[in-house]
Amino acid sequence: MAHLQRTIKAVIRPGEESGYVAECLEIAVVTQGATLDEVVANLKEAVELHLEGEDLAELGLAPNPAVVVTMEMEPQYA
């Protein structure tokens, strides 16, 4: 049996104009939010909706995969 991923990796980065953008690396999910709390909530909902009714094994995912989030930030210099 093929190895099934237990996690879905996502990256949150600042939006071009404002807020934040979250993008999953293994599945086609991109969402945004005005605050970090909002973008995380939107990401959770978007992943749930994307995977609803899908055969996770067919997507290479183990049952109930966790979403692991990395935050990208630009350094601020004084």
Secondary structure, DSSP 8 states (H G I E B T S, - for coil): ----EEEEEEEEEE-SSSSEEEEESSSS-EEEESSHHHHHHHHHHHHHHHHTT--TTTTTEEEEEEEEEEE-------
